Amino acid sequence: MAEGARDQLVEALAENSRLAAENVALRQENNELRDRVARLEQAVNANSENSSKPPSADPVGPRQSRAERRQAAREAAKAGRTKQPGKQPGSPGAHLARRAPDRTVELAGPASCGSCGAGLADAAVVSRQCRQVQEVHASVRVTDYVACARRCACGAISQAEFPTEARAAVSYGPGLRALAAYLMGYQHVPMARAQALLADVFGLSVSTGWLASLLPELSGELGPFIDMLKADLGTEAVLCTDETGTRVGLSRFWAHVVCNGALTLLAAHPKRGIEALLDMAVLPEFAGTVVHDGWKPYRQLSAATHAQCVVHLVRHLGAVGASSPAHAGWASAMTALLLQAKAAVEDALAQGQHSVGAEVLEQFNASYHQVLNDAFASLPPGMPPRPDNKVAIYHWSFEDRKAYNLARRLSDEADQVLRFLHDPAVPFSNNQAERDLRMVKLHDKVSGAFRSSRGAQAFATVRSYLQTAGKQGQNRMAVLQQAFTTGPWLPYPAGGT
């Protein structure tokens, strides 16, 4: 071969090597950019239906979509309805119920006849009609307690004791204290608006300092309640737990909840993880079933049996199916299967059974694992490479990794996912905890951030007291007034009376 031809071949081989290396680099860069776009699209398209974001954070599109679905459901229900809305012909009507009157006003009637004009002063009463008016009277009742001191023959002087509500020379009574605590701790009325309400309705010029000290003071009185609440929670068979972010000044805090249908324990903590659960002193030794969203710190609760919120998983399945046609089939099949399992449990309970039958359990378990086999078959061959792998990473897209992680979770934690199917006492979702935590987010929106960690924890304690009392049929104002007088109302376990 001529020397010139040899040089050209060497140059061509070198150029080919350079282009091959450049091609690998470009493919790698393209893959990284594709994954970055996928992550950004996922973040932009995340809403309450395909992620753990609350509905309040949804943009206009998902809100409008939900409203349209609700309207369509109402119209479908209306089309299939045989009865007209409202009172049905022949059914007894309903009206405002009478109450025992505090006073009765006799109306003497007209002075003269409306027909002939004769006087009616001595006319006989032939019938009576009664109409009741229920009205509120906002007023302040002021009581002076005068304590007498008496001198004994021995010369000693004995002083009468003031009642507990007479705390100082001039003080506010337990009813007013309970009302102010109710406004701020349960109705989320900001301090300035609570101050204005008391001034406008009752003519009381309370100070913001007094209002600011009220919930921390009440929280200090609720120690016996919190102790009994934690003891009762520890004896329950099933508990739900969750956490959400809140603000204390400029710092990020976390509101944690441990609850069921009868009991609620809230806590504000600077940590999101296991430190907060340890400080709440309920779940670390809990031996029942704890329902959660699968967040990693909950796995450290080794004494408990775990169940995962299936509604969270259904959202993740929807997101995986929407992100890639390759995974839409198995994600949709798994969603349908989980909803069918939920319906099977509800049907069994409606028929008076304690659980679904063994044959039904076996069928659902087999179908569950078959769908997972389809999920793994839809993925690229082999295990997913590390994200920093610069050679093989382009075989796995961001959507593939997301699908793999969810399928692996459903496989490794299948017993937790299907716990509701094996034990009907375990709820399908963690909605109880989310509902109990929602009031913290509402407080953030209405009243703003907490000023101090002491104030945040006081709110959590008072809210625990009021939510538990409400769940157990207690009048919240009554239990607040009780806490300011004889001591806090105490809860009973979910199975108690």
Beta strands, then each sheet from edge to edge (+ up, - down):
strand 1: 149-151
strand 2: 157-159
strand 3: 238-248
strand 4: 251-259
strand 5: 264-269
strand 6: 289-292
strand 7: 305-308
sheet 1: 1+ 2-
sheet 2: 5+ 4- 3+ 6+ 7+
end
